[in-house]
Amino acid sequence: MASEVDYRKGEYRTILSIDGGGIRGIIPGVILEFLETELKKLDGENARLADYFDVIAGTSTGGLVASMLAAPDKDNHNKPLFAAKDIVPFYKDHAPKIFPQPNYFLSSVVNKFWKVLGPKYDGVYLKSLLKKKLGDLTLKETLTQVIIPTFNIKYLFPVIFTTVQAKMDELNNPKLADLCLSTSAAPTYLPGHEFEIKNSEGTVRKFDMIDGGVAANNPTLTAIMHERKEMIIRKELESEKICEEEDVCDNISSKKMLILSLGTGTPKKNGKYSAADSSKWGVLGWVYNNGTTPIIDIFSDASADMVDYHIGTIFQYEHNVHKNDNNKRDHLRKKDYLRIQDDTLTGDLASVDIATKENLENLEKVGKNLLKKIVSRVNLTTGDFEELPQEKGTNEDALIQFAKRLSQERKLRFANQ
């Protein structure tokens, strides 16, 4: 079916981006199930997210979700391995085994000592699970382009894996299982992941990887930049073939982007740490403090928020510049970028690994409640998420409209000549 699509007929390049956040991946899972249900209402029961998004980007737990949505089913390679409705049950079933809770019969001193000595979890179950679910599937086999940030700890450099690059170079085509283990290897929580890729000529490339969240916990900007690069490349290739058809070439290069960016929740509104407390921390205090890891929380949130700040600046500023100018096309309209995030998490809900049955069910409730909340946007001065009732209504309303636009875009591409 993909070969029949004429991308030049469409108006947008479509991007789905999912943040990192451990078990809080349940929250975007709820959002994605709602979106896919709306697409089914429009286009039938066979509608799947991979059919509508040109790019699905994910970091850490978001990388797992991206792979689940885009990996082909072993028995039907035109169908994704997971539907959106399968994401939340996946977390509920497997998170307690990936993040087994402490043995409270042991003394708290022993538990804390162990957490300081090594990763909090051994990652054995996660590795076995991913191997079972993904097998030997590689990145180039995904049903749509997947973009997953990781970080090479040996060279202290981020490595961004993309389906496009995987198709071009064997040495950039890891197994999806290795890629998921790499992007989710959060420092102090799970061990780093080492793997190799060998091409047909016998060349070997070795990777020493940890969580992509240290570089891009919110992968939206990474996805935008990679998509811009691909659009330029496509324009150059098309120009060589049909350079006389300038209108076609211009259409390829001037595509707008329709972006859905999903957060996994933060405790910003209520606060989590204080300067007074942090002033007393030494090395161990920053790594482990009453069951939390401040340094990990801080760099993960900072990474995600800087992306939100940059993208918010682009979309909000461009909209304000052009909103009264009828002679200019507003390429970066506010409605083309939808960010859904909850900044009110508290206690266990704000953790990445408290995988009790109660907490997992409460996270699902957070996702459902988030659908009913008014659409919010980051305030570029304060960093707060502010409601915009006059613009889009609830997140549920916004997603219904977003589904309609995705459906319209897909129909354009499949339209008859």
C-alpha positions in Angstrom: 0.0 0.0 0.0 2.8 2.4 0.8 4.1 2.3 -2.8 0.7 3.7 -4.0 1.0 6.9 -1.9 1.8 10.1 -3.7 3.3 12.3 -1.1 3.4 15.3 -3.4 -0.4 15.5 -3.3 -0.5 16.1 0.5 -0.1 19.3 2.3 1.7 18.2 5.4 4.4 16.0 6.8 3.0 14.4 9.9 5.0 13.7 13.1 4.2 11.9 16.3 6.6 12.4 19.2 6.6 10.6 22.6 8.7 11.7 25.6 10.6 9.4 27.9 9.4 8.7 31.4 9.5 5.0 32.4 6.1 3.7 33.6 4.6 7.1 32.9 4.5 5.9 29.3 1.0 4.8 30.2 -0.2 8.4 30.0 0.6 8.9 26.2 -0.7 5.3 25.8 -4.1 6.5 26.8 -3.9 9.5 24.5 -2.9 7.4 21.6 -5.7 4.9 22.1 -8.2 7.8 22.0 -6.6 9.2 18.8 -6.6 5.8 17.0 -10.2 5.2 18.0 -11.1 8.5 16.4 -9.3 7.5 13.2 -11.2 4.2 13.2 -14.5 6.2 13.3 -13.4 8.1 10.3 -11.6 5.4 8.2 -12.7 2.0 9.5 -11.5 -0.6 12.0 -8.2 -1.2 10.2 -6.9 2.3 10.9 -3.6 2.3 12.7 -1.4 5.2 13.7 1.5 4.0 11.5 -0.6 4.7 8.5 -1.1 8.3 9.3 2.3 9.5 10.7 5.3 10.0 8.4 7.5 10.0 11.5 7.1 8.4 14.9 9.8 9.6 17.3 10.3 8.3 20.8 12.9 8.5 23.6 13.3 5.9 26.3 9.9 4.6 27.1 8.6 6.7 24.2 11.1 4.7 22.0 9.5 1.5 23.1 6.0 2.8 22.2 7.3 4.1 18.9 8.7 0.7 18.1 5.5 -1.1 19.2 3.4 1.1 16.9 5.7 0.9 13.8 7.2 -2.7 14.0 5.5 -5.0 11.5 3.5 -8.0 12.8 5.3 -11.3 12.3 2.3 -12.9 10.6 1.1 -9.8 8.6 3.9 -7.4 7.6 1.5 -4.7 6.5 0.0 -4.5 10.0 1.8 -3.1 13.1 2.8 -5.4 15.9 0.7 -3.4 18.4 -2.4 -1.4 18.1 -2.6 1.7 20.3 -5.2 0.0 22.6 -2.5 -2.6 23.4 -0.1 -0.1 25.0 -1.6 0.4 28.4 -2.2 -3.3 28.9 1.4 -3.9 27.9 2.6 -1.6 30.7 0.3 -3.0 33.2 1.3 -6.6 32.4 5.1 -6.1 32.2 6.1 -3.0 34.2 5.9 -4.8 37.5 8.4 -7.4 36.2 10.7 -4.8 34.6 10.7 -2.7 37.8 10.1 -5.2 40.6 9.4 -3.4 43.8 11.8 -3.6 46.8 11.7 -6.4 49.2 10.4 -4.7 52.3 11.4 -7.7 54.5 14.9 -6.6 54.0 16.2 -3.6 55.9 15.9 -0.2 54.3 19.7 0.2 54.8 20.4 -2.9 52.7 18.1 -1.8 50.0 19.6 1.7 49.8 23.1 0.3 49.9 22.3 -2.0 46.9 20.9 0.9 44.9 24.0 2.9 45.4 26.3 0.0 44.4 24.6 -0.7 41.0 21.6 -0.2 38.8 18.3 -0.4 40.6 17.1 -3.1 38.2 19.0 -5.7 36.3 17.1 -5.4 33.0 17.0 -9.1 32.4 13.2 -9.3 32.1 13.1 -6.3 29.7 15.8 -7.8 27.5 14.0 -11.2 27.4 10.6 -9.5 26.7 11.9 -7.3 23.8 13.7 -10.3 22.2 10.4 -12.3 22.4 8.2 -9.5 21.0 10.6 -8.0 18.4 12.8 -11.0 17.5 15.3 -10.1 14.8 13.2 -7.2 13.3 15.5 -4.3 12.4 14.9 -0.6 12.2 14.7 -0.5 8.4 11.6 -2.8 8.5 9.4 -0.4 10.4 6.1 0.5 8.7 6.8 4.2 8.9 9.9 6.2 9.7 11.0 5.8 13.3 13.4 8.2 15.0 14.9 7.2 18.3 17.6 9.1 20.2 20.3 7.3 22.2 23.6 8.2 23.7 27.0 6.6 23.1 28.6 6.7 26.6 32.0 5.7 25.2 32.3 8.7 22.9 30.0 11.0 24.9 27.9 11.7 21.9 24.2 11.4 21.0 23.3 8.9 18.3 20.0 9.4 16.5 18.8 6.2 14.8 16.3 6.7 11.9 14.6 4.3 9.5 15.8 6.4 6.6 19.5 6.0 7.5 18.9 2.3 8.4 17.7 1.7 4.8 20.8 3.5 3.4 23.5 1.9 5.5 23.6 -1.6 7.1 25.8 -0.2 9.9 23.0 2.1 10.9 20.4 -0.7 11.0 20.2 -2.2 14.5 17.7 -4.7 15.7 14.7 -3.0 17.2 15.3 -4.9 20.4 18.8 -3.5 20.8 17.6 0.0 20.0 14.9 -0.2 22.6 17.3 -1.5 25.2 19.7 1.3 24.4 17.2 4.2 24.5 15.7 3.0 27.8 18.9 2.3 29.7 18.3 5.1 32.2 21.4 5.8 34.4 21.0 4.4 37.9 17.8 2.5 36.9 18.9 0.1 34.2 22.3 -1.1 32.9 23.8 0.3 29.7 23.5 -1.8 26.6 26.3 -2.9 24.3 25.7 -4.3 20.8 27.3 -4.6 17.4 26.1 -4.3 13.8 27.9 -6.2 11.1 27.4 -5.4 7.4 27.6 -7.8 4.4 31.2 -6.8 3.8 32.2 -7.9 7.3 32.7 -4.4 8.8 31.6 -4.2 12.4 30.3 -1.2 14.3 30.2 -1.3 18.1 27.8 0.7 20.3 28.0 1.4 24.0 24.7 3.0 24.7 22.6 4.6 27.5 19.2 6.3 27.7 18.5 8.8 24.9 16.9 11.0 27.5 20.2 12.4 28.5 20.3 14.1 25.1 16.6 14.5 24.0 14.0 13.3 26.5 11.5 15.1 24.3 12.4 14.1 20.7 10.1 16.5 18.9 12.8 18.9 17.8 15.0 16.0 16.7 12.2 14.7 14.6 11.5 18.1 13.0 15.2 18.6 12.2 15.5 15.2 10.6 12.3 15.7 8.6 13.5 19.1 7.4 16.7 17.4 6.2 14.8 14.7 4.4 12.5 17.3 2.7 15.6 19.0 1.4 17.0 15.8 0.1 13.7 14.8 -1.5 13.5 18.2 -3.2 17.0 17.8 -4.6 16.2 14.3 -5.9 12.9 15.3 -7.4 14.5 18.4 -9.0 16.9 16.2 -10.9 14.0 14.2 -12.3 11.4 16.8 -12.9 13.1 20.1 -12.6 10.8 21.6 -15.3 7.8 21.0 -13.1 8.7 23.8 -10.6 5.3 23.7 -9.0 5.8 20.1 -8.0 9.3 20.8 -6.7 8.1 23.8 -4.7 5.3 21.6 -3.2 7.9 19.1 -1.9 10.1 21.7 -0.3 7.3 23.8 1.2 5.4 21.1 3.1 4.1 22.2 6.4 4.4 19.9 9.5 1.5 18.6 11.5 2.9 17.6 14.9 1.5 15.8 17.9 3.9 15.8 20.9 3.1 13.8 24.0 4.6 14.2 27.4 4.6 11.6 30.1 3.8 14.0 33.0 5.8 16.1 35.4 5.4 17.5 39.0 6.2 21.1 37.9 3.0 22.6 39.3 3.5 21.2 42.8 7.3 21.2 42.9 9.6 18.3 43.9 12.9 19.6 45.2 14.1 22.8 46.8 17.3 24.8 46.7 17.5 24.5 50.5 17.5 20.7 50.3 19.8 20.5 47.3 22.4 22.7 49.1 22.9 19.8 51.6 23.4 17.1 49.0 26.7 15.6 48.1 27.4 13.1 45.3 25.1 10.4 46.8 22.3 12.9 47.6 22.1 14.0 43.9 22.0 10.3 42.8 19.6 9.0 45.4 17.3 11.0 47.7 14.4 9.4 49.5 13.6 7.0 46.7 14.2 9.5 43.9 17.2 10.4 41.6 17.3 14.2 41.5 20.1 14.4 38.9 18.2 12.2 36.5 14.9 14.0 37.1 16.6 17.4 36.5 18.4 16.6 33.2 15.4 14.7 31.8 13.0 17.6 32.5 15.5 20.2 31.4 16.0 18.4 28.1 12.3 18.1 27.5 11.5 21.6 28.5 14.2 23.2 26.3 12.6 21.5 23.3 9.2 22.6 24.3 10.6 26.1 24.8 12.2 26.2 21.3 9.2 24.8 19.5 6.8 26.9 21.4 8.9 30.0 20.4 8.8 29.0 16.8 5.1 28.3 16.5 3.8 31.0 18.8 6.1 33.7 17.4 5.5 32.9 13.7 1.8 32.8 14.3 1.8 36.3 15.9 4.0 37.7 13.1 1.7 36.6 10.3 -1.7 36.5 11.8 -2.7 39.9 10.4 -0.9 39.5 7.1 -3.3 38.0 4.4 -0.5 38.1 1.8 1.7 35.6 3.6 1.2 31.9 4.1 1.5 31.0 7.8 3.7 28.0 7.6 3.9 27.5 11.3 0.4 27.9 12.6 -0.4 27.2 16.2 -2.9 24.6 15.3 -0.2 22.6 13.5 1.5 21.8 16.7 -0.3 20.1 19.6 1.6 19.4 22.8 -0.3 17.4 25.5 1.4 17.3 28.9 0.3 17.0 32.5 2.4 19.1 35.0 0.4 18.3 38.1 1.9 14.9 39.1 2.6 14.2 42.7 4.1 11.4 44.9 4.3 8.0 43.3 2.7 9.3 40.1 5.8 11.3 39.4 8.1 8.3 39.6 9.4 6.4 36.6 9.5 3.0 38.3 7.0 2.5 41.1 5.2 -0.2 39.2 2.6 -1.2 41.7 -0.8 -2.2 40.5 -2.4 0.8 42.2 0.1 3.3 40.8 -0.2 1.9 37.2 -4.0 2.2 37.4 -3.7 5.7 38.8 -1.4 6.7 35.8 -4.1 5.4 33.5 -6.6 7.7 35.3 -4.2 10.6 34.8 -4.2 10.0 31.1 -8.0 9.8 31.0 -8.3 12.9 33.0 -5.8 14.7 30.8 -8.1 14.1 27.8 -10.8 16.2 29.6 -8.4 19.1 30.5 -8.3 22.3 28.6 -5.6 22.5 25.9 -2.5 24.1 27.4 0.6 25.7 26.1 3.9 26.5 27.8 4.3 30.1 28.9 7.6 31.1 27.4 8.4 33.4 30.3 7.4 31.4 33.4 7.5 27.8 32.0 4.0 27.1 33.3 1.4 25.3 31.2 -1.5 27.7 30.6 -5.0 26.8 29.5 -6.2 28.1 26.2 -10.0 27.6 26.4 -10.8 30.1 23.7 -8.7 28.3 21.1 -9.2 24.5 21.1 -11.4 23.3 24.0 -10.2 20.1 25.7 -7.4 17.9 24.7 -10.1 15.4 23.6 -11.6 18.1 21.3 -8.2 18.9 19.9 -7.4 15.2 19.2 -10.8 14.8 17.4 -9.8 17.7 15.1 -6.3 16.3 14.8 -7.7 12.9 13.7 -9.8 14.6 11.0 -6.7 16.4 9.7 -4.7 13.2 9.6 -7.5 11.5 7.8 -7.8 14.3 5.3 -4.1 14.3 4.6 -4.1 10.6 4.0 -7.1 10.8 1.6 -5.2 13.5 -0.3 -2.3 11.3 -0.9 -4.4 8.4 -2.1 -6.6 10.6 -4.3 -6.9 9.5 -8.0 -5.0 11.4 -10.6 
